[in-house]
Amino acid sequence: MPRISQFYGVVIYMYFNDHLPPHFHAEYGEFEALYVIETLEVLRGNLPRRAHSMVVEWALAHRAELRANWIRAREQSPLEEVEPLD
């Protein structure tokens, strides 16, 4: 599972050829959540409130890059690193 970003203890991943809808995985300690790229709805799992807020803030700023990485992942192409949250 390629890591595409990491910030403040949150690690963002995408799987190659993963199931629809387009999404990414966020891990924070023992917590994990899957976020739909288009809506930032939590598809499965949960994160603590502060970590969730950081993931949403980061994803809003990088949605185009997330979409592009989703396409790369579906094509089994290398994923691009995405800038972390400042």
Secondary structure, DSSP 8 states (H G I E B T S, - for coil): --EEEEETTEEEE--TT--SS-EEEEEETTEEEEEETTT--EEEEE--HHHHHHHHHHHHHTHHHHHHHHHHHHTT----------
